[in-house]
Amino acid sequence: MHSEKAELAERVGKLETLLKQKEEKLISVQESLGKSQDLLEHYITERRLTQAAHRETIEAYRSFFDVSPIAMFEVDFSRLRRFFFRLRHQGVTNLKDHLAKRPRNLPKILSLIRVKNVNLAALELFMARDREELLSNPLQIIPDEAWPTFAELLFSLASGEEVFEGETFSYSLTGVMRYVALRCSLAAGREADWSQAFISLIDITGRKVAEDMRRESEKKYRLLVENAVDGVAVLQDEHLVYLNPRAETILDQPRSELVTQSFHLLVHPGDMETIRRLYRLTPEMGDDSGMPFSFRMLKKNGSTKSIKAKCVTINWQKRPALLWIFREETSGEQVDRQQLLQKQLEAAIRSTENASQEMNQPVQSILMHAEMLAAQLPDVPDCRKHVDIIQQQAKRLMTQTHELNQLTSSHSSSFLVPDPPNLAKLNG
């Protein structure tokens, strides 16, 4: 009896222990469920916030896409990517060469590109009434002459490049041709499947027309300069950087030699000051530029050649330079220049004579009054010293004016250039 009670009490104790353990596990499971529920609620909340932010991002993107002033196309290249993958699977290792040898397949390949959306600027650029009109046949805006640029776009994608830029032209739906700058880039996160990309187009028709006009103008001016009867040269950093054919003839040296030597080696030493003055001209000093002048050019055999030139300041390759337009002086022009120089020298001599005579009388008066003052002054050392200095300087000035007067009156011929050469002899 006693043993049965003890056995029953033991079994009851084990049962209570087991129940207690079960109760503790149940409490633990309830706590875990509570935590899981909290985590699930937190996850759901975060997911909703992420989805809301994603929707806001998409809405912002759509808003930016629609109102962007740059014409934009949203495209899907995924079918094009699968086409390239099949070509590689068929053993094509060089996609660029493969496509280049099959240009007729290009329109069919481009048809694999799916245009998903266009913005308002694209509608305006291509003169479409609405998106449906442009999306219905986007290839109609690409003329046959623009295929090479789009082929390069395909080559760049096939080569693994994510961005392509180029220039081409297209036609609006009404047939108006436009030059455009094209940029294509894969969307972030879509590099693996090419399912989203953006093509932007900027109208550069005005710039291209201006460039064509500038090139045409440059062509005309170059033709004019190359066939000019006068020599034309550009001098920069004391070197000739450009010469037309006539300049080579006048300077009597080939262009290859002229551009390698300093320009001052071609100028007579007596005329270098004139050339150095021209070096100091700048585009802001327009008053002194363009005036004709003459100088002597040294020939390879040591003789000289008289050159008549005009020089203006320009910018050559974005740096200051001098544009020279020159020709050989004729014999008549040389005579005229020598006669003008003689007249100028004669005028200078006459002016010097007049100045000498006008100075002589005041100097004599100063000297006479200084002598009278010296005779009347008391014997004061300081006064005598100043009077002596006045007398000395007056006598010195009088001697110089007398010598100058003798030079200008008795030896004026030594200041004059030789008689002008006989025109008949020069022409003969």
C-alpha positions in Angstrom: 0.0 0.0 0.0 2.8 2.3 1.0 4.7 1.5 -2.1 1.7 2.1 -4.4 1.3 5.6 -2.9 4.9 6.4 -3.4 4.8 5.2 -7.0 1.6 7.3 -7.6 3.3 10.4 -6.0 6.3 9.9 -8.2 4.2 9.6 -11.4 2.3 12.7 -10.4 5.5 14.6 -9.9 6.8 13.6 -13.3 3.5 14.6 -14.9 3.7 18.0 -13.2 7.2 18.5 -14.4 6.2 17.6 -17.9 3.3 19.9 -17.8 5.5 22.7 -16.6 8.0 22.1 -19.4 5.1 22.1 -21.9 3.8 25.4 -20.5 7.3 27.0 -20.8 7.6 25.9 -24.4 4.1 27.3 -25.1 5.1 30.6 -23.6 8.3 30.6 -25.7 6.3 29.8 -28.9 3.9 32.6 -28.1 6.7 35.1 -27.6 8.3 33.9 -30.9 5.0 34.4 -32.7 4.7 37.9 -31.2 8.2 38.8 -32.4 7.5 37.3 -35.9 4.3 39.2 -36.1 6.2 42.4 -35.2 8.8 41.7 -37.9 6.1 40.9 -40.4 4.3 44.1 -39.7 7.6 46.0 -39.9 8.4 44.4 -43.2 4.9 45.1 -44.6 5.3 48.8 -43.5 8.8 49.1 -45.1 7.5 47.4 -48.3 4.6 49.9 -48.5 7.0 52.8 -48.0 9.4 51.4 -50.6 6.5 50.9 -53.1 5.3 54.5 -52.4 8.8 55.9 -52.9 9.1 53.8 -56.1 5.8 55.2 -57.4 7.0 58.7 -56.6 10.3 58.1 -58.4 8.4 56.7 -61.4 6.1 59.7 -61.4 9.0 62.1 -61.1 10.8 60.3 -63.9 7.7 60.4 -66.1 7.3 64.1 -65.3 10.9 64.8 -66.2 10.8 62.6 -69.3 7.6 64.4 -70.6 8.7 68.0 -70.0 12.4 67.6 -70.9 13.4 70.2 -73.5 15.5 67.4 -75.2 13.7 65.0 -77.5 13.9 61.6 -75.8 12.8 58.0 -76.8 12.4 55.2 -74.3 13.3 52.0 -76.0 13.6 48.3 -75.3 16.7 46.5 -76.8 16.0 43.1 -75.2 14.9 41.5 -78.6 18.1 43.0 -80.2 20.2 41.5 -77.4 18.6 38.0 -77.9 19.4 38.4 -81.7 23.0 39.1 -81.0 23.1 36.2 -78.6 21.8 33.8 -81.2 24.4 35.1 -83.7 27.2 34.3 -81.2 25.7 30.9 -80.5 25.8 30.3 -84.3 29.5 30.9 -84.3 29.7 34.6 -85.2 32.6 36.0 -83.3 32.9 39.5 -84.9 29.4 41.0 -84.9 30.6 44.3 -86.5 32.1 42.6 -89.5 29.1 40.3 -89.8 26.7 43.2 -89.8 28.9 45.4 -92.1 28.9 42.7 -94.7 25.1 42.5 -94.6 23.9 46.2 -94.8 20.5 45.2 -96.2 19.7 43.4 -93.0 20.0 46.6 -91.0 16.4 47.8 -91.3 15.2 44.4 -90.2 17.6 44.4 -87.3 16.5 47.9 -86.2 12.9 46.8 -86.3 13.8 44.6 -83.3 14.0 47.8 -81.3 10.7 48.5 -79.5 10.0 52.2 -78.9 8.1 52.3 -75.6 7.5 56.0 -75.2 8.5 59.4 -76.6 8.3 62.8 -74.9 6.7 66.1 -76.0 10.0 67.5 -77.3 10.3 64.5 -79.6 6.8 65.2 -81.0 7.7 68.8 -81.6 11.1 67.9 -83.2 9.5 65.4 -85.6 6.3 67.4 -86.1 4.0 64.6 -84.9 0.4 65.2 -83.9 0.6 62.8 -81.0 2.5 59.9 -79.6 0.6 57.3 -81.5 1.6 58.8 -84.8 5.3 58.7 -84.0 5.2 55.3 -82.2 3.3 53.6 -85.1 6.4 53.7 -87.4 9.4 55.2 -85.7 11.8 54.0 -88.5 10.2 56.5 -91.0 12.2 59.3 -89.4 15.5 57.5 -90.2 16.7 58.1 -93.8 18.8 55.6 -95.6 21.8 57.9 -95.4 21.6 57.7 -91.6 21.9 53.9 -91.4 25.7 54.0 -90.9 25.3 56.0 -87.6 22.7 53.6 -86.3 24.9 50.7 -87.4 27.7 52.2 -85.2 25.2 52.3 -82.4 24.5 48.6 -82.8 28.2 47.8 -83.0 28.8 49.7 -79.7 26.0 47.8 -77.9 27.3 44.5 -79.3 30.8 45.4 -78.0 29.5 45.8 -74.5 29.5 49.6 -74.4 26.7 51.2 -72.4 26.8 54.7 -74.0 27.0 55.8 -77.6 27.2 59.3 -79.0 27.2 60.5 -82.6 25.8 62.9 -85.2 23.5 62.2 -88.0 20.4 63.5 -89.6 16.7 62.5 -89.8 13.5 63.6 -91.3 10.3 64.9 -89.6 7.0 63.3 -90.4 6.4 66.2 -92.8 9.7 65.6 -94.6 11.9 68.4 -93.1 15.5 67.3 -92.7 17.3 68.0 -89.5 20.8 67.4 -88.3 20.8 65.8 -84.8 23.3 64.9 -82.1 22.3 61.4 -80.9 23.1 59.9 -77.5 22.0 56.4 -76.4 22.5 54.9 -73.0 21.2 51.8 -71.2 19.1 52.5 -68.0 20.8 51.8 -64.7 20.1 48.2 -63.6 19.1 47.1 -67.1 22.6 46.4 -68.4 22.0 42.6 -68.2 18.9 42.4 -70.4 18.8 45.8 -72.3 15.1 46.1 -71.5 15.3 49.8 -71.0 17.4 52.4 -72.7 17.1 56.1 -73.7 17.9 57.8 -76.9 18.1 61.6 -76.8 18.3 63.8 -79.9 19.3 67.5 -80.0 18.6 69.6 -83.1 22.0 70.9 -84.3 20.7 72.0 -87.8 21.6 75.7 -87.2 25.1 74.8 -86.1 25.7 72.4 -89.0 24.5 74.9 -91.5 26.8 77.6 -90.0 29.7 75.1 -90.1 29.0 74.3 -93.7 28.8 78.0 -94.6 32.1 78.7 -92.7 33.8 75.8 -94.5 32.5 77.1 -97.8 33.6 80.6 -97.0 37.1 79.3 -95.9 37.3 77.4 -99.1 36.6 80.5 -101.2 38.9 82.7 -99.2 41.7 80.1 -99.4 41.2 79.9 -103.1 41.4 83.7 -103.4 44.5 83.9 -101.2 46.3 81.0 -102.9 45.8 82.7 -106.3 46.4 86.3 -105.2 48.8 88.4 -107.3 50.3 89.8 -104.0 52.2 87.8 -101.5 50.3 86.9 -98.4 52.0 85.6 -95.2 51.3 85.2 -91.5 54.0 86.1 -89.1 53.8 84.7 -85.6 56.6 84.6 -82.9 59.0 86.1 -85.5 58.4 83.1 -87.8 56.4 82.8 -91.0 53.7 80.2 -90.3 51.8 80.6 -93.6 52.8 81.8 -97.1 50.8 81.7 -100.3 52.6 80.6 -103.6 53.1 84.3 -104.7 54.9 85.0 -101.4 57.4 82.2 -102.1 58.1 83.7 -105.5 58.6 87.2 -104.2 60.8 86.1 -101.3 62.7 83.8 -103.7 62.8 80.9 -101.3 60.7 77.7 -100.9 58.2 77.5 -98.1 60.1 74.7 -96.5 63.1 77.0 -95.9 61.1 80.2 -95.0 59.2 78.6 -92.2 62.3 77.2 -90.5 64.2 80.5 -90.1 63.6 83.6 -88.0 62.0 86.3 -90.1 64.5 89.0 -89.0 67.2 87.1 -90.9 65.3 88.0 -94.1 65.3 91.7 -93.3 68.0 94.3 -94.1 69.6 95.4 -90.8 68.9 99.0 -91.6 65.1 98.3 -91.7 64.9 96.1 -88.6 63.6 98.9 -86.4 60.6 99.2 -88.6 60.0 95.5 -88.3 60.5 95.5 -84.5 57.8 98.3 -84.3 55.4 96.0 -86.1 56.2 93.2 -83.7 54.9 95.4 -80.9 51.5 95.8 -82.6 48.5 94.1 -80.9 44.9 93.7 -82.1 44.0 96.7 -79.8 46.4 99.0 -81.7 44.5 99.2 -84.9 45.4 102.8 -85.6 49.0 101.9 -86.7 48.1 98.7 -88.5 47.3 98.6 -92.2 49.5 101.5 -93.1 51.8 100.8 -96.1 55.5 100.8 -95.6 58.6 99.7 -97.4 61.7 97.7 -96.4 64.5 95.8 -97.9 64.5 92.0 -98.1 67.8 90.1 -98.1 68.1 87.5 -100.8 70.1 84.3 -100.5 72.9 85.7 -102.7 73.3 88.7 -100.4 71.6 91.2 -102.6 68.5 93.2 -101.5 65.0 93.5 -102.9 62.7 96.4 -102.1 59.3 95.3 -100.7 56.1 97.3 -100.3 53.8 95.9 -97.6 50.8 96.3 -95.4 50.5 94.7 -92.1 47.5 94.1 -89.8 47.1 92.2 -86.6 45.0 89.0 -86.5 44.4 86.0 -84.4 46.0 82.8 -85.9 45.0 79.6 -84.2 43.8 81.6 -81.2 47.0 83.5 -80.8 48.1 87.0 -81.9 49.9 87.2 -85.3 50.6 89.7 -88.1 49.0 89.3 -91.6 51.4 90.6 -94.3 50.2 91.6 -97.8 53.2 92.6 -99.9 54.7 92.9 -103.4 58.0 94.0 -105.0 58.4 97.7 -105.3 58.4 98.9 -108.9 61.3 101.1 -110.2 58.9 104.1 -110.2 57.9 103.5 -106.6 61.5 103.3 -105.6 62.2 106.7 -107.3 59.2 108.2 -105.7 60.2 106.9 -102.3 63.8 108.3 -102.6 62.5 111.7 -103.8 60.1 111.8 -100.8 63.0 110.9 -98.5 65.2 113.7 -100.0 62.4 116.2 -99.6 61.9 115.2 -96.0 65.7 115.6 -95.4 65.8 119.0 -97.1 62.9 120.1 -94.9 64.6 118.9 -91.8 67.8 120.8 -92.8 65.9 124.0 -93.4 64.2 123.6 -90.0 67.6 123.1 -88.4 69.0 126.2 -90.1 66.1 128.3 -89.0 66.3 127.0 -85.4 70.1 127.7 -85.4 69.7 131.2 -86.5 66.8 131.9 -84.1 68.9 130.5 -81.2 72.0 132.5 -82.1 70.7 135.9 -81.2 69.3 135.0 -77.7 72.6 133.2 -76.9 74.6 136.3 -77.9 72.3 138.5 -75.8 72.8 136.2 -72.8 76.5 136.2 -73.2 76.7 140.0 -73.5 74.5 140.6 -70.4 76.5 138.1 -68.4 79.8 140.0 -69.3 78.2 143.3 -68.3 76.9 141.8 -65.0 80.4 140.4 -64.3 81.9 143.8 -64.8 79.5 145.5 -62.4 79.3 142.9 -59.7 81.4 143.3 -56.6 84.1 140.9 -55.9 81.9 138.3 -54.2 83.1 134.7 -54.8 79.6 133.1 -55.0 78.2 135.6 -57.4 81.3 135.5 -59.6 81.1 131.7 -59.7 77.5 131.7 -61.0 78.2 134.4 -63.5 81.3 132.4 -64.8 79.1 129.3 -65.2 76.5 131.3 -67.2 79.2 132.7 -69.5 80.8 129.2 -70.0 77.4 127.6 -70.9 76.4 130.5 -73.2 79.8 130.3 -75.0 79.4 126.5 -75.4 75.8 126.9 -76.7 76.9 129.6 -79.1 79.8 127.4 -80.5 77.4 124.5 -81.0 74.8 126.7 -82.9 77.6 128.1 -85.0 78.9 124.6 -85.9 75.3 123.5 -86.6 74.8 126.5 -88.8 78.0 125.8 -90.8 77.0 122.1 -91.2 73.5 122.9 -92.6 74.6 125.7 -94.8 78.0 124.6 -96.1 77.7 120.8 -96.1 74.0 120.2 -96.6 74.6 117.9 -99.6 76.2 115.3 -97.3 72.8 114.8 -95.6 71.0 114.1 -98.9 70.4 110.8 -100.5 72.0 110.2 -103.9 70.3 111.6 -107.0 67.3 109.5 -108.1 68.2 106.8 -110.6 67.3 107.4 -114.2 63.9 105.7 -114.9 64.9 104.9 -118.5 68.1 103.2 -117.3 66.2 101.3 -114.6 63.6 100.1 -117.0 66.2 99.2 -119.6 
